[in-house]
Amino acid sequence: MTLTWYGPDVLTVADELTEAYAEVFTAPPWEPRDAEETRVAFRDRLETDVRRPGFRAVLAPAEDGGVDGFATGWTTQAPFRTDRAYGKVTRRLGAERVNELLVGRFEITER
């Protein structure tokens, strides 16, 4: 069974998502990441991301009330971002192809 959350409603399960994220991204091969720094960074990013147009999260709930897995994403807006890896994408594809192929499409950001 999976559950889908839209926009800021996902914050009702933010604690569970944060713990699942920290469990995965502080284990090999990502160690030695600090678990608390990882939690804080993810939670800050999540609280911003839920306000993006088209944001949604799909969760696989665990029997114990936690989260076995999840994916989040949103609709890519124009102008195309330049932070994180976005600048590299634009350099590789070119602005015209980015607008044609990516803007207005659903972008998966965490999985």
Number of C-alpha atoms within 10 A of each C-alpha: 6 9 10 14 17 17 17 17 14 20 16 10 13 16 14 16 26 19 19 17 22 20 13 14 18 18 12 9 9 10 11 10 14 12 18 12 12 17 21 13 13 18 19 11 11 19 15 11 19 22 15 16 14 18 21 24 22 17 22 15 17 12 8 7 8 16 19 15 16 18 15 21 20 22 17 20 17 11 10 17 13 11 8 8 9 13 14 12 16 17 10 11 12 12 15 9 13 18 18 10 11 15 16 15 14 15 16 15 11 11 12
